[in-house]
Amino acid sequence: MRKSLIFRVLSGVLFCSILGLIGVGLGAEAQSVNYGLQAAATDSAERGHSFHDMLLYIITGIVIFVTVLLLIVILRFNAKANPVPSKTSHNVMLEIVWTVIPVLILIIIAVPSMKLLYKNERIENPEMTLKVTGAQWYWIYDYPDQGEINFTSYMIPVKDVDPAKGEKKLLSTDNKVVLPVGTNIQLLVTSGPADVIHSWAMPSFHVKIDAVPGRMNHAWFRINKPGVYFGQCSELCGKDHSFMPIEVWAVEKAVFEEWAARAKDDVDKAQEWIQTYHNPASGGGGGAEALPAEGTSEGGIEGNG
Ligand SMILES: [Cu+2]
């Protein structure tokens, strides 16, 4: 009876490990394997990453501690090794310890967590606004401070993707969201009045915010270095949910201003201009080092889709 249970548990573990290895193998074949989160492009992403790392240390410690306790129970207190079990039912000291220590751990987690939430929530002196509207299945962008610039952004169909231009399958969009680096950008996010809920998610900015019809959500970020950054809609929104990616081009302020001046007159021509002369993916715009491996790592993308 017990043997068959142990056998079942062990074979379950083995089966899961094999599945995991196959998964990693398939992933490695498709792309180089990436670990961890996408490289941080904003201070808030850096703060989020260090919080994530801290949590990882804490949960690893807890998992190891609980596993050791379980092993002790299994080996030392089974019916064979311990035929006459103790009748002890209370131990005041032990009960205080196992209440106080978890409370302390929760406080250690709560303090930086609240700090992080506060810093993400509070928009410090916004220097410009980007309004994002989710639609089935594309994004609409407005730049109210730059003179009513407005455009839509659709995924480039897979057959038209041109890797020579730094375009990526299922991630690149026709119109890029051009933004300046070193600027506090206020993000207003909503969805069309007759549309559904979407979510504007940019892992390297540490931003993931729902686009809800009839409601204006806000967030902010400040991009530290020029580059191309990708994100995806992260709220199931219908059949083409996987095909409404986000592509942000972060460029130097002067380049952004020139683009904005052009976009005010003609968005299509401005997009053509920036994609020809200031493509950060091809070394233009001064963002070569951010690309293509770091800021655009596909490692974390499956999780959003
Ligand atoms: Cu969506």
Boltz pocket constraint, residues with backbone or C-beta under 6 A from the ligand:
constraints:
  - pocket:
      binder: B
      contacts: [[A, 134], [A, 135], [A, 197], [A, 198], [A, 199], [A, 233], [A, 234], [A, 235], [A, 236], [A, 237], [A, 241], [A, 244]]
      max_distance: 6.0
